Amino acid sequence: MAKVVIDADECTGCESCVEVCPEVFAFDEETELAYVIKPEGGPEDCIEEAIDSCPVECISLED
């Protein structure tokens, strides 16, 4: 099963993934970066929308 991953070095903290898919992504106020709260994933359409909405394309699915 694929795992949801955010490249923290690329993340700009725009929070678009958190807005479209709060079941899987959250925002860390301290680092001002998004992170994955459910690496095993969630609703696939929600994750795909988050991947598509990321302006720096730092979200991916890894096997």
C-alpha positions as CSV (number, residue, x, y, z in Angstrom):
1,M,0.0,0.0,0.0
2,A,1.2,3.5,-0.9
3,K,2.3,5.9,1.9
4,V,1.6,9.6,1.8
5,V,4.8,11.7,2.1
6,I,5.5,15.4,2.2
7,D,9.0,16.7,1.4
8,A,9.5,19.1,4.3
9,D,12.4,20.8,2.5
10,E,10.1,21.7,-0.4
11,C,7.0,22.6,1.7
12,T,6.2,26.3,1.8
13,G,3.5,26.0,4.4
14,C,0.7,27.3,2.2
15,E,-1.8,24.8,3.9
16,S,-3.6,24.0,0.7
17,C,-3.3,20.2,1.5
18,V,-4.7,20.8,5.0
19,E,-7.7,22.7,3.5
20,V,-8.6,20.0,0.9
21,C,-7.7,16.9,3.0
22,P,-7.7,17.6,6.8
23,E,-8.1,13.8,7.4
24,V,-4.6,13.2,6.2
25,F,-2.7,16.5,6.6
26,A,-2.2,19.0,9.4
27,F,-0.2,22.2,9.9
28,D,2.6,22.6,12.5
29,E,2.4,26.1,13.8
30,E,6.0,25.9,15.2
31,T,7.7,24.9,11.9
32,E,5.1,26.5,9.8
33,L,5.0,23.4,7.6
34,A,2.4,20.9,6.7
35,Y,2.8,17.3,7.8
36,V,1.1,13.9,7.3
37,I,-1.0,12.8,10.2
38,K,-2.2,9.6,8.5
39,P,0.7,8.2,6.4
40,E,-1.3,5.1,5.5
41,G,-3.6,7.5,3.6
42,G,-7.3,8.1,3.5
43,P,-9.8,9.0,0.8
44,E,-7.9,8.6,-2.4
45,D,-9.7,11.4,-4.2
46,C,-8.9,13.7,-1.2
47,I,-5.2,12.8,-1.3
48,E,-5.1,13.3,-5.1
49,E,-6.7,16.7,-4.8
50,A,-4.1,17.6,-2.1
51,I,-1.3,16.5,-4.4
52,D,-2.8,18.5,-7.3
53,S,-3.3,21.6,-5.2
54,C,0.2,21.7,-3.9
55,P,2.0,24.7,-5.6
56,V,5.5,23.2,-5.1
57,E,4.5,19.6,-5.7
58,C,6.1,18.3,-2.5
59,I,3.4,15.7,-1.7
60,S,3.8,12.2,-3.1
61,L,2.7,8.6,-2.7
62,E,5.5,6.1,-2.1
63,D,5.4,2.3,-2.2
